[in-house]
Amino acid sequence: MVVTSDNIRLRIAAVRALRFIPGQKTDNIIAQAMTTEPSTSVRRAALLAASYRTRKPLTEALQQVARSDPNDDIRKEAAKLLHD
């Protein structure tokens, strides 16, 4: 888990807030949240954050999510972000 809190609402809010913080380290945190977070809601929040950012640093993570996320809607959203 990238954001280490048991409170899912806090994790969602933290990941969403990352969309406004510049830098490669932030991109890495968003990518980790998209690919390793157990909560569907937090992974969805990470996709929201990714939608505000330059795609190139997140391409590999988006491709992974589009291929293998267990949630069909999240896979579709990742694929959409790759083609925007």
mmCIF file as gemmi writes it, N, C-alpha and C atoms, coordinates in Angstrom:
data_model
loop_
_atom_site.group_PDB
_atom_site.id
_atom_site.type_symbol
_atom_site.label_atom_id
_atom_site.label_alt_id
_atom_site.label_comp_id
_atom_site.label_asym_id
_atom_site.label_entity_id
_atom_site.label_seq_id
_atom_site.pdbx_PDB_ins_code
_atom_site.Cartn_x
_atom_site.Cartn_y
_atom_site.Cartn_z
_atom_site.occupancy
_atom_site.B_iso_or_equiv
_atom_site.pdbx_formal_charge
_atom_site.auth_seq_id
_atom_site.auth_asym_id
_atom_site.pdbx_PDB_model_num
ATOM 1 N N . MET Axp A 1 ? 0.837 -1.175 0 1 0 ? 1 A 1
ATOM 2 C CA . MET Axp A 1 ? 0 0 0 1 0 ? 1 A 1
ATOM 3 C C . MET Axp A 1 ? 0.884 1.24 0 1 0 ? 1 A 1
ATOM 4 N N . VAL Axp A 2 ? 0.609 2.156 -0.877 1 0 ? 2 A 1
ATOM 5 C CA . VAL Axp A 2 ? 1.401 3.373 -0.988 1 0 ? 2 A 1
ATOM 6 C C . VAL Axp A 2 ? 1.072 4.344 0.139 1 0 ? 2 A 1
ATOM 7 N N . VAL Axp A 3 ? -0.193 4.622 0.318 1 0 ? 3 A 1
ATOM 8 C CA . VAL Axp A 3 ? -0.635 5.498 1.387 1 0 ? 3 A 1
ATOM 9 C C . VAL Axp A 3 ? -1.006 4.585 2.548 1 0 ? 3 A 1
ATOM 10 N N . THR Axp A 4 ? -0.272 4.685 3.625 1 0 ? 4 A 1
ATOM 11 C CA . THR Axp A 4 ? -0.398 3.694 4.694 1 0 ? 4 A 1
ATOM 12 C C . THR Axp A 4 ? -1.321 4.167 5.807 1 0 ? 4 A 1
ATOM 13 N N . SER Axp A 5 ? -2.58 4.006 5.584 1 0 ? 5 A 1
ATOM 14 C CA . SER Axp A 5 ? -3.6 4.276 6.591 1 0 ? 5 A 1
ATOM 15 C C . SER Axp A 5 ? -4.657 3.195 6.475 1 0 ? 5 A 1
ATOM 16 N N . ASP Axp A 6 ? -5.211 2.814 7.589 1 0 ? 6 A 1
ATOM 17 C CA . ASP Axp A 6 ? -6.313 1.852 7.557 1 0 ? 6 A 1
ATOM 18 C C . ASP Axp A 6 ? -7.611 2.505 7.118 1 0 ? 6 A 1
ATOM 19 N N . ASN Axp A 7 ? -7.65 3.827 7.159 1 0 ? 7 A 1
ATOM 20 C CA . ASN Axp A 7 ? -8.845 4.588 6.807 1 0 ? 7 A 1
ATOM 21 C C . ASN Axp A 7 ? -8.911 4.76 5.289 1 0 ? 7 A 1
ATOM 22 N N . ILE Axp A 8 ? -9.841 4.074 4.656 1 0 ? 8 A 1
ATOM 23 C CA . ILE Axp A 8 ? -9.938 4.108 3.196 1 0 ? 8 A 1
ATOM 24 C C . ILE Axp A 8 ? -10.238 5.513 2.672 1 0 ? 8 A 1
ATOM 25 N N . ARG Axp A 9 ? -11.056 6.265 3.387 1 0 ? 9 A 1
ATOM 26 C CA . ARG Axp A 9 ? -11.369 7.629 2.943 1 0 ? 9 A 1
ATOM 27 C C . ARG Axp A 9 ? -10.13 8.506 2.941 1 0 ? 9 A 1
ATOM 28 N N . LEU Axp A 10 ? -9.275 8.314 3.92 1 0 ? 10 A 1
ATOM 29 C CA . LEU Axp A 10 ? -8.022 9.065 3.967 1 0 ? 10 A 1
ATOM 30 C C . LEU Axp A 10 ? -7.114 8.681 2.803 1 0 ? 10 A 1
ATOM 31 N N . ARG Axp A 11 ? -7.044 7.385 2.501 1 0 ? 11 A 1
ATOM 32 C CA . ARG Axp A 11 ? -6.215 6.939 1.376 1 0 ? 11 A 1
ATOM 33 C C . ARG Axp A 11 ? -6.74 7.507 0.058 1 0 ? 11 A 1
ATOM 34 N N . ILE Axp A 12 ? -8.058 7.5 -0.116 1 0 ? 12 A 1
ATOM 35 C CA . ILE Axp A 12 ? -8.653 8.046 -1.341 1 0 ? 12 A 1
ATOM 36 C C . ILE Axp A 12 ? -8.318 9.531 -1.464 1 0 ? 12 A 1
ATOM 37 N N . ALA Axp A 13 ? -8.524 10.283 -0.397 1 0 ? 13 A 1
ATOM 38 C CA . ALA Axp A 13 ? -8.255 11.725 -0.417 1 0 ? 13 A 1
ATOM 39 C C . ALA Axp A 13 ? -6.781 12.011 -0.69 1 0 ? 13 A 1
ATOM 40 N N . ALA Axp A 14 ? -5.902 11.23 -0.075 1 0 ? 14 A 1
ATOM 41 C CA . ALA Axp A 14 ? -4.463 11.441 -0.274 1 0 ? 14 A 1
ATOM 42 C C . ALA Axp A 14 ? -4.061 11.186 -1.723 1 0 ? 14 A 1
ATOM 43 N N . VAL Axp A 15 ? -4.557 10.119 -2.302 1 0 ? 15 A 1
ATOM 44 C CA . VAL Axp A 15 ? -4.204 9.799 -3.688 1 0 ? 15 A 1
ATOM 45 C C . VAL Axp A 15 ? -4.783 10.841 -4.641 1 0 ? 15 A 1
ATOM 46 N N . ARG Axp A 16 ? -6.004 11.267 -4.413 1 0 ? 16 A 1
ATOM 47 C CA . ARG Axp A 16 ? -6.596 12.318 -5.26 1 0 ? 16 A 1
ATOM 48 C C . ARG Axp A 16 ? -5.782 13.601 -5.194 1 0 ? 16 A 1
ATOM 49 N N . ALA Axp A 17 ? -5.328 13.964 -4.008 1 0 ? 17 A 1
ATOM 50 C CA . ALA Axp A 17 ? -4.57 15.206 -3.826 1 0 ? 17 A 1
ATOM 51 C C . ALA Axp A 17 ? -3.252 15.197 -4.598 1 0 ? 17 A 1
ATOM 52 N N . LEU Axp A 18 ? -2.731 14.021 -4.878 1 0 ? 18 A 1
ATOM 53 C CA . LEU Axp A 18 ? -1.464 13.93 -5.606 1 0 ? 18 A 1
ATOM 54 C C . LEU Axp A 18 ? -1.54 14.531 -7.007 1 0 ? 18 A 1
ATOM 55 N N . ARG Axp A 19 ? -2.725 14.666 -7.548 1 0 ? 19 A 1
ATOM 56 C CA . ARG Axp A 19 ? -2.851 15.168 -8.917 1 0 ? 19 A 1
ATOM 57 C C . ARG Axp A 19 ? -2.282 16.573 -9.07 1 0 ? 19 A 1
ATOM 58 N N . PHE Axp A 20 ? -2.202 17.327 -7.975 1 0 ? 20 A 1
ATOM 59 C CA . PHE Axp A 20 ? -1.729 18.711 -8.042 1 0 ? 20 A 1
ATOM 60 C C . PHE Axp A 20 ? -0.279 18.888 -7.591 1 0 ? 20 A 1
ATOM 61 N N . ILE Axp A 21 ? 0.387 17.802 -7.246 1 0 ? 21 A 1
ATOM 62 C CA . ILE Axp A 21 ? 1.767 17.885 -6.761 1 0 ? 21 A 1
ATOM 63 C C . ILE Axp A 21 ? 2.702 17.457 -7.891 1 0 ? 21 A 1
ATOM 64 N N . PRO Axp A 22 ? 3.555 18.372 -8.373 1 0 ? 22 A 1
ATOM 65 C CA . PRO Axp A 22 ? 4.426 18.049 -9.503 1 0 ? 22 A 1
ATOM 66 C C . PRO Axp A 22 ? 5.561 17.097 -9.099 1 0 ? 22 A 1
ATOM 67 N N . GLY Axp A 23 ? 6.098 16.425 -10.114 1 0 ? 23 A 1
ATOM 68 C CA . GLY Axp A 23 ? 7.317 15.665 -9.906 1 0 ? 23 A 1
ATOM 69 C C . GLY Axp A 23 ? 7.217 14.185 -10.197 1 0 ? 23 A 1
ATOM 70 N N . GLN Axp A 24 ? 8.398 13.622 -10.482 1 0 ? 24 A 1
ATOM 71 C CA . GLN Axp A 24 ? 8.514 12.201 -10.797 1 0 ? 24 A 1
ATOM 72 C C . GLN Axp A 24 ? 8.167 11.333 -9.596 1 0 ? 24 A 1
ATOM 73 N N . LYS Axp A 25 ? 8.54 11.782 -8.403 1 0 ? 25 A 1
ATOM 74 C CA . LYS Axp A 25 ? 8.23 10.995 -7.213 1 0 ? 25 A 1
ATOM 75 C C . LYS Axp A 25 ? 6.716 10.845 -7.059 1 0 ? 25 A 1
ATOM 76 N N . THR Axp A 26 ? 5.985 11.906 -7.335 1 0 ? 26 A 1
ATOM 77 C CA . THR Axp A 26 ? 4.524 11.851 -7.267 1 0 ? 26 A 1
ATOM 78 C C . THR Axp A 26 ? 3.978 10.893 -8.318 1 0 ? 26 A 1
ATOM 79 N N . ASP Axp A 27 ? 4.523 10.962 -9.535 1 0 ? 27 A 1
ATOM 80 C CA . ASP Axp A 27 ? 4.108 10.022 -10.587 1 0 ? 27 A 1
ATOM 81 C C . ASP Axp A 27 ? 4.326 8.576 -10.133 1 0 ? 27 A 1
ATOM 82 N N . ASN Axp A 28 ? 5.443 8.336 -9.477 1 0 ? 28 A 1
ATOM 83 C CA . ASN Axp A 28 ? 5.737 6.98 -8.995 1 0 ? 28 A 1
ATOM 84 C C . ASN Axp A 28 ? 4.732 6.52 -7.948 1 0 ? 28 A 1
ATOM 85 N N . ILE Axp A 29 ? 4.326 7.424 -7.07 1 0 ? 29 A 1
ATOM 86 C CA . ILE Axp A 29 ? 3.353 7.072 -6.037 1 0 ? 29 A 1
ATOM 87 C C . ILE Axp A 29 ? 1.994 6.771 -6.672 1 0 ? 29 A 1
ATOM 88 N N . ILE Axp A 30 ? 1.605 7.6 -7.635 1 0 ? 30 A 1
ATOM 89 C CA . ILE Axp A 30 ? 0.335 7.364 -8.34 1 0 ? 30 A 1
ATOM 90 C C . ILE Axp A 30 ? 0.38 6.023 -9.069 1 0 ? 30 A 1
ATOM 91 N N . ALA Axp A 31 ? 1.487 5.752 -9.752 1 0 ? 31 A 1
ATOM 92 C CA . ALA Axp A 31 ? 1.628 4.475 -10.467 1 0 ? 31 A 1
ATOM 93 C C . ALA Axp A 31 ? 1.538 3.298 -9.503 1 0 ? 31 A 1
ATOM 94 N N . GLN Axp A 32 ? 2.18 3.415 -8.355 1 0 ? 32 A 1
ATOM 95 C CA . GLN Axp A 32 ? 2.108 2.342 -7.353 1 0 ? 32 A 1
ATOM 96 C C . GLN Axp A 32 ? 0.691 2.146 -6.862 1 0 ? 32 A 1
ATOM 97 N N . ALA Axp A 33 ? -0.002 3.246 -6.609 1 0 ? 33 A 1
ATOM 98 C CA . ALA Axp A 33 ? -1.387 3.138 -6.128 1 0 ? 33 A 1
ATOM 99 C C . ALA Axp A 33 ? -2.264 2.461 -7.172 1 0 ? 33 A 1
ATOM 100 N N . MET Axp A 34 ? -2.056 2.791 -8.44 1 0 ? 34 A 1
ATOM 101 C CA . MET Axp A 34 ? -2.858 2.179 -9.508 1 0 ? 34 A 1
ATOM 102 C C . MET Axp A 34 ? -2.618 0.678 -9.596 1 0 ? 34 A 1
ATOM 103 N N . THR Axp A 35 ? -1.401 0.254 -9.35 1 0 ? 35 A 1
ATOM 104 C CA . THR Axp A 35 ? -1.039 -1.14 -9.623 1 0 ? 35 A 1
ATOM 105 C C . THR Axp A 35 ? -0.992 -2.044 -8.403 1 0 ? 35 A 1
ATOM 106 N N . THR Axp A 36 ? -0.904 -1.485 -7.195 1 0 ? 36 A 1
ATOM 107 C CA . THR Axp A 36 ? -0.728 -2.354 -6.028 1 0 ? 36 A 1
ATOM 108 C C . THR Axp A 36 ? -1.764 -2.155 -4.93 1 0 ? 36 A 1
ATOM 109 N N . GLU Axp A 37 ? -2.531 -1.104 -4.982 1 0 ? 37 A 1
ATOM 110 C CA . GLU Axp A 37 ? -3.516 -0.824 -3.929 1 0 ? 37 A 1
ATOM 111 C C . GLU Axp A 37 ? -4.63 -1.868 -3.954 1 0 ? 37 A 1
ATOM 112 N N . PRO Axp A 38 ? -4.93 -2.482 -2.814 1 0 ? 38 A 1
ATOM 113 C CA . PRO Axp A 38 ? -5.992 -3.5 -2.8 1 0 ? 38 A 1
ATOM 114 C C . PRO Axp A 38 ? -7.406 -2.937 -2.969 1 0 ? 38 A 1
ATOM 115 N N . SER Axp A 39 ? -7.617 -1.687 -2.607 1 0 ? 39 A 1
ATOM 116 C CA . SER Axp A 39 ? -8.962 -1.108 -2.675 1 0 ? 39 A 1
ATOM 117 C C . SER Axp A 39 ? -9.282 -0.593 -4.08 1 0 ? 39 A 1
ATOM 118 N N . THR Axp A 40 ? -10.397 -1.039 -4.606 1 0 ? 40 A 1
ATOM 119 C CA . THR Axp A 40 ? -10.86 -0.554 -5.91 1 0 ? 40 A 1
ATOM 120 C C . THR Axp A 40 ? -11.067 0.949 -5.883 1 0 ? 40 A 1
ATOM 121 N N . SER Axp A 41 ? -11.607 1.471 -4.81 1 0 ? 41 A 1
ATOM 122 C CA . SER Axp A 41 ? -11.871 2.911 -4.707 1 0 ? 41 A 1
ATOM 123 C C . SER Axp A 41 ? -10.589 3.726 -4.73 1 0 ? 41 A 1
ATOM 124 N N . VAL Axp A 42 ? -9.552 3.232 -4.094 1 0 ? 42 A 1
ATOM 125 C CA . VAL Axp A 42 ? -8.272 3.956 -4.091 1 0 ? 42 A 1
ATOM 126 C C . VAL Axp A 42 ? -7.614 3.853 -5.468 1 0 ? 42 A 1
ATOM 127 N N . ARG Axp A 43 ? -7.71 2.697 -6.115 1 0 ? 43 A 1
ATOM 128 C CA . ARG Axp A 43 ? -7.162 2.572 -7.474 1 0 ? 43 A 1
ATOM 129 C C . ARG Axp A 43 ? -7.894 3.511 -8.422 1 0 ? 43 A 1
ATOM 130 N N . ARG Axp A 44 ? -9.198 3.641 -8.242 1 0 ? 44 A 1
ATOM 131 C CA . ARG Axp A 44 ? -9.99 4.575 -9.06 1 0 ? 44 A 1
ATOM 132 C C . ARG Axp A 44 ? -9.536 6.017 -8.805 1 0 ? 44 A 1
ATOM 133 N N . ALA Axp A 45 ? -9.25 6.36 -7.562 1 0 ? 45 A 1
ATOM 134 C CA . ALA Axp A 45 ? -8.746 7.69 -7.221 1 0 ? 45 A 1
ATOM 135 C C . ALA Axp A 45 ? -7.383 7.933 -7.864 1 0 ? 45 A 1
ATOM 136 N N . ALA Axp A 46 ? -6.566 6.896 -7.926 1 0 ? 46 A 1
ATOM 137 C CA . ALA Axp A 46 ? -5.256 7.02 -8.577 1 0 ? 46 A 1
ATOM 138 C C . ALA Axp A 46 ? -5.424 7.287 -10.072 1 0 ? 46 A 1
ATOM 139 N N . LEU Axp A 47 ? -6.408 6.652 -10.695 1 0 ? 47 A 1
ATOM 140 C CA . LEU Axp A 47 ? -6.683 6.929 -12.111 1 0 ? 47 A 1
ATOM 141 C C . LEU Axp A 47 ? -7.146 8.368 -12.298 1 0 ? 47 A 1
ATOM 142 N N . LEU Axp A 48 ? -7.954 8.856 -11.38 1 0 ? 48 A 1
ATOM 143 C CA . LEU Axp A 48 ? -8.363 10.257 -11.432 1 0 ? 48 A 1
ATOM 144 C C . LEU Axp A 48 ? -7.132 11.157 -11.359 1 0 ? 48 A 1
ATOM 145 N N . ALA Axp A 49 ? -6.244 10.891 -10.427 1 0 ? 49 A 1
ATOM 146 C CA . ALA Axp A 49 ? -5.02 11.682 -10.301 1 0 ? 49 A 1
ATOM 147 C C . ALA Axp A 49 ? -4.204 11.608 -11.587 1 0 ? 49 A 1
ATOM 148 N N . ALA Axp A 50 ? -4.11 10.418 -12.165 1 0 ? 50 A 1
ATOM 149 C CA . ALA Axp A 50 ? -3.347 10.241 -13.4 1 0 ? 50 A 1
ATOM 150 C C . ALA Axp A 50 ? -3.943 11.043 -14.555 1 0 ? 50 A 1
ATOM 151 N N . SER Axp A 51 ? -5.252 11.226 -14.538 1 0 ? 51 A 1
ATOM 152 C CA . SER Axp A 51 ? -5.904 11.944 -15.641 1 0 ? 51 A 1
ATOM 153 C C . SER Axp A 51 ? -5.513 13.422 -15.681 1 0 ? 51 A 1
ATOM 154 N N . TYR Axp A 52 ? -4.965 13.949 -14.608 1 0 ? 52 A 1
ATOM 155 C CA . TYR Axp A 52 ? -4.531 15.348 -14.544 1 0 ? 52 A 1
ATOM 156 C C . TYR Axp A 52 ? -3.057 15.514 -14.902 1 0 ? 52 A 1
ATOM 157 N N . ARG Axp A 53 ? -2.366 14.415 -15.145 1 0 ? 53 A 1
ATOM 158 C CA . ARG Axp A 53 ? -0.914 14.464 -15.294 1 0 ? 53 A 1
ATOM 159 C C . ARG Axp A 53 ? -0.479 14.095 -16.71 1 0 ? 53 A 1
ATOM 160 N N . THR Axp A 54 ? 0.753 14.416 -17.011 1 0 ? 54 A 1
ATOM 161 C CA . THR Axp A 54 ? 1.355 13.997 -18.271 1 0 ? 54 A 1
ATOM 162 C C . THR Axp A 54 ? 1.379 12.473 -18.3 1 0 ? 54 A 1
ATOM 163 N N . ARG Axp A 55 ? 0.952 11.899 -19.414 1 0 ? 55 A 1
ATOM 164 C CA . ARG Axp A 55 ? 0.783 10.439 -19.477 1 0 ? 55 A 1
ATOM 165 C C . ARG Axp A 55 ? 2.101 9.669 -19.54 1 0 ? 55 A 1
ATOM 166 N N . LYS Axp A 56 ? 3.105 10.229 -20.202 1 0 ? 56 A 1
ATOM 167 C CA . LYS Axp A 56 ? 4.315 9.455 -20.473 1 0 ? 56 A 1
ATOM 168 C C . LYS Axp A 56 ? 4.907 8.786 -19.224 1 0 ? 56 A 1
ATOM 169 N N . PRO Axp A 57 ? 5.072 9.496 -18.095 1 0 ? 57 A 1
ATOM 170 C CA . PRO Axp A 57 ? 5.649 8.822 -16.927 1 0 ? 57 A 1
ATOM 171 C C . PRO Axp A 57 ? 4.75 7.729 -16.344 1 0 ? 57 A 1
ATOM 172 N N . LEU Axp A 58 ? 3.478 7.763 -16.691 1 0 ? 58 A 1
ATOM 173 C CA . LEU Axp A 58 ? 2.518 6.801 -16.138 1 0 ? 58 A 1
ATOM 174 C C . LEU Axp A 58 ? 2.106 5.72 -17.127 1 0 ? 58 A 1
ATOM 175 N N . THR Axp A 59 ? 2.663 5.752 -18.32 1 0 ? 59 A 1
ATOM 176 C CA . THR Axp A 59 ? 2.24 4.846 -19.381 1 0 ? 59 A 1
ATOM 177 C C . THR Axp A 59 ? 2.365 3.379 -18.997 1 0 ? 59 A 1
ATOM 178 N N . GLU Axp A 60 ? 3.492 2.996 -18.444 1 0 ? 60 A 1
ATOM 179 C CA . GLU Axp A 60 ? 3.702 1.585 -18.096 1 0 ? 60 A 1
ATOM 180 C C . GLU Axp A 60 ? 2.672 1.112 -17.067 1 0 ? 60 A 1
ATOM 181 N N . ALA Axp A 61 ? 2.433 1.923 -16.051 1 0 ? 61 A 1
ATOM 182 C CA . ALA Axp A 61 ? 1.447 1.55 -15.029 1 0 ? 61 A 1
ATOM 183 C C . ALA Axp A 61 ? 0.044 1.501 -15.623 1 0 ? 61 A 1
ATOM 184 N N . LEU Axp A 62 ? -0.292 2.473 -16.467 1 0 ? 62 A 1
ATOM 185 C CA . LEU Axp A 62 ? -1.612 2.472 -17.109 1 0 ? 62 A 1
ATOM 186 C C . LEU Axp A 62 ? -1.798 1.238 -17.986 1 0 ? 62 A 1
ATOM 187 N N . GLN Axp A 63 ? -0.754 0.849 -18.706 1 0 ? 63 A 1
ATOM 188 C CA . GLN Axp A 63 ? -0.829 -0.357 -19.535 1 0 ? 63 A 1
ATOM 189 C C . GLN Axp A 63 ? -1.066 -1.594 -18.671 1 0 ? 63 A 1
ATOM 190 N N . GLN Axp A 64 ? -0.363 -1.669 -17.554 1 0 ? 64 A 1
ATOM 191 C CA . GLN Axp A 64 ? -0.534 -2.804 -16.65 1 0 ? 64 A 1
ATOM 192 C C . GLN Axp A 64 ? -1.967 -2.856 -16.117 1 0 ? 64 A 1
ATOM 193 N N . VAL Axp A 65 ? -2.484 -1.712 -15.714 1 0 ? 65 A 1
ATOM 194 C CA . VAL Axp A 65 ? -3.845 -1.654 -15.182 1 0 ? 65 A 1
ATOM 195 C C . VAL Axp A 65 ? -4.853 -2.029 -16.273 1 0 ? 65 A 1
ATOM 196 N N . ALA Axp A 66 ? -4.654 -1.496 -17.468 1 0 ? 66 A 1
ATOM 197 C CA . ALA Axp A 66 ? -5.573 -1.789 -18.577 1 0 ? 66 A 1
ATOM 198 C C . ALA Axp A 66 ? -5.591 -3.28 -18.921 1 0 ? 66 A 1
ATOM 199 N N . ARG Axp A 67 ? -4.47 -3.949 -18.722 1 0 ? 67 A 1
ATOM 200 C CA . ARG Axp A 67 ? -4.381 -5.382 -19.015 1 0 ? 67 A 1
ATOM 201 C C . ARG Axp A 67 ? -4.887 -6.267 -17.89 1 0 ? 67 A 1
ATOM 202 N N . SER Axp A 68 ? -4.611 -5.87 -16.633 1 0 ? 68 A 1
ATOM 203 C CA . SER Axp A 68 ? -4.772 -6.882 -15.591 1 0 ? 68 A 1
ATOM 204 C C . SER Axp A 68 ? -5.485 -6.454 -14.317 1 0 ? 68 A 1
ATOM 205 N N . ASP Axp A 69 ? -6.045 -5.263 -14.252 1 0 ? 69 A 1
ATOM 206 C CA . ASP Axp A 69 ? -6.775 -4.914 -13.04 1 0 ? 69 A 1
ATOM 207 C C . ASP Axp A 69 ? -7.978 -5.841 -12.907 1 0 ? 69 A 1
ATOM 208 N N . PRO Axp A 70 ? -8.294 -6.285 -11.689 1 0 ? 70 A 1
ATOM 209 C CA . PRO Axp A 70 ? -9.433 -7.189 -11.518 1 0 ? 70 A 1
ATOM 210 C C . PRO Axp A 70 ? -10.797 -6.538 -11.776 1 0 ? 70 A 1
ATOM 211 N N . ASN Axp A 71 ? -10.846 -5.214 -11.808 1 0 ? 71 A 1
ATOM 212 C CA . ASN Axp A 71 ? -12.108 -4.506 -12.008 1 0 ? 71 A 1
ATOM 213 C C . ASN Axp A 71 ? -12.225 -4.064 -13.464 1 0 ? 71 A 1
ATOM 214 N N . ASP Axp A 72 ? -13.287 -4.482 -14.13 1 0 ? 72 A 1
ATOM 215 C CA . ASP Axp A 72 ? -13.483 -4.174 -15.547 1 0 ? 72 A 1
ATOM 216 C C . ASP Axp A 72 ? -13.561 -2.669 -15.81 1 0 ? 72 A 1
ATOM 217 N N . ASP Axp A 73 ? -14.252 -1.926 -14.958 1 0 ? 73 A 1
ATOM 218 C CA . ASP Axp A 73 ? -14.374 -0.477 -15.155 1 0 ? 73 A 1
ATOM 219 C C . ASP Axp A 73 ? -13.024 0.225 -15.037 1 0 ? 73 A 1
ATOM 220 N N . ILE Axp A 74 ? -12.205 -0.225 -14.121 1 0 ? 74 A 1
ATOM 221 C CA . ILE Axp A 74 ? -10.88 0.365 -13.965 1 0 ? 74 A 1
ATOM 222 C C . ILE Axp A 74 ? -10.009 0.042 -15.178 1 0 ? 74 A 1
ATOM 223 N N . ARG Axp A 75 ? -10.088 -1.19 -15.671 1 0 ? 75 A 1
ATOM 224 C CA . ARG Axp A 75 ? -9.337 -1.543 -16.887 1 0 ? 75 A 1
ATOM 225 C C . ARG Axp A 75 ? -9.745 -0.638 -18.046 1 0 ? 75 A 1
ATOM 226 N N . LYS Axp A 76 ? -11.051 -0.412 -18.201 1 0 ? 76 A 1
ATOM 227 C CA . LYS Axp A 76 ? -11.55 0.438 -19.29 1 0 ? 76 A 1
ATOM 228 C C . LYS Axp A 76 ? -11.084 1.881 -19.134 1 0 ? 76 A 1
ATOM 229 N N . GLU Axp A 77 ? -11.115 2.407 -17.909 1 0 ? 77 A 1
ATOM 230 C CA . GLU Axp A 77 ? -10.689 3.781 -17.668 1 0 ? 77 A 1
ATOM 231 C C . GLU Axp A 77 ? -9.191 3.942 -17.961 1 0 ? 77 A 1
ATOM 232 N N . ALA Axp A 78 ? -8.396 2.964 -17.56 1 0 ? 78 A 1
ATOM 233 C CA . ALA Axp A 78 ? -6.957 3.02 -17.855 1 0 ? 78 A 1
ATOM 234 C C . ALA Axp A 78 ? -6.718 3.002 -19.359 1 0 ? 78 A 1
ATOM 235 N N . ALA Axp A 79 ? -7.433 2.156 -20.07 1 0 ? 79 A 1
ATOM 236 C CA . ALA Axp A 79 ? -7.291 2.098 -21.53 1 0 ? 79 A 1
ATOM 237 C C . ALA Axp A 79 ? -7.689 3.429 -22.154 1 0 ? 79 A 1
ATOM 238 N N . LYS Axp A 80 ? -8.742 4.029 -21.642 1 0 ? 80 A 1
ATOM 239 C CA . LYS Axp A 80 ? -9.182 5.34 -22.153 1 0 ? 80 A 1
ATOM 240 C C . LYS Axp A 80 ? -8.1 6.401 -21.931 1 0 ? 80 A 1
ATOM 241 N N . LEU Axp A 81 ? -7.495 6.405 -20.744 1 0 ? 81 A 1
ATOM 242 C CA . LEU Axp A 81 ? -6.439 7.384 -20.469 1 0 ? 81 A 1
ATOM 243 C C . LEU Axp A 81 ? -5.239 7.183 -21.394 1 0 ? 81 A 1
ATOM 244 N N . LEU Axp A 82 ? -4.958 5.951 -21.744 1 0 ? 82 A 1
ATOM 245 C CA . LEU Axp A 82 ? -3.845 5.682 -22.658 1 0 ? 82 A 1
ATOM 246 C C . LEU Axp A 82 ? -4.093 6.244 -24.05 1 0 ? 82 A 1
ATOM 247 N N . HIS Axp A 83 ? -5.345 6.359 -24.427 1 0 ? 83 A 1
ATOM 248 C CA . HIS Axp A 83 ? -5.688 6.816 -25.783 1 0 ? 83 A 1
ATOM 249 C C . HIS Axp A 83 ? -6.105 8.274 -25.839 1 0 ? 83 A 1
ATOM 250 N N . ASP Axp A 84 ? -6.144 8.948 -24.709 1 0 ? 84 A 1
ATOM 251 C CA . ASP Axp A 84 ? -6.482 10.379 -24.702 1 0 ? 84 A 1
ATOM 252 C C . ASP Axp A 84 ? -5.299 11.226 -25.073 1 0 ? 84 A 1
